[in-house]
Amino acid sequence: MEEVLSFITSLAGVKGCLVVGKDGLVIESRVWSGINDELIGAMIAGVFTNVENSMEELEGGELVELLIEGKGEKVFAFNLETALLIVLLEKEVNLGLVKSSVEETIEKLKALL
């Protein structure tokens, strides 16, 4: 898992990444200094769960990924079935490149959980 997270954090514009349980507890993380990974993990897992419940209510199927975009930063959250992969991004980032690169690692992470 360490190797996969190191690859993700090496991508341009990525400030860090975390694998967290659906309960928000951090399983593994690689984040820039000064980022509270435990707080971020818990908060994003809560948001993901709320959106996931809304999708179920709307009969929209399984929530695969979630993009949160603020004025200063972006957060991608990917569903790993039993956990979440959270990727913290800088404001000016190539979302397509990050998304395609991260999607290549999803199956590896699922196999490690």
Secondary structure, DSSP 8 states (H G I E B T S, - for coil): -HHHHHHHHTSTTEEEEEEEETTS-EEEEEE-TT--HHHHHHHHHHHHHHHHHHHHHTT-----EEEEE-SSEEEEEEE-SSEEEEEEEESS--HHHHHHHHHTTHHHHHHH-
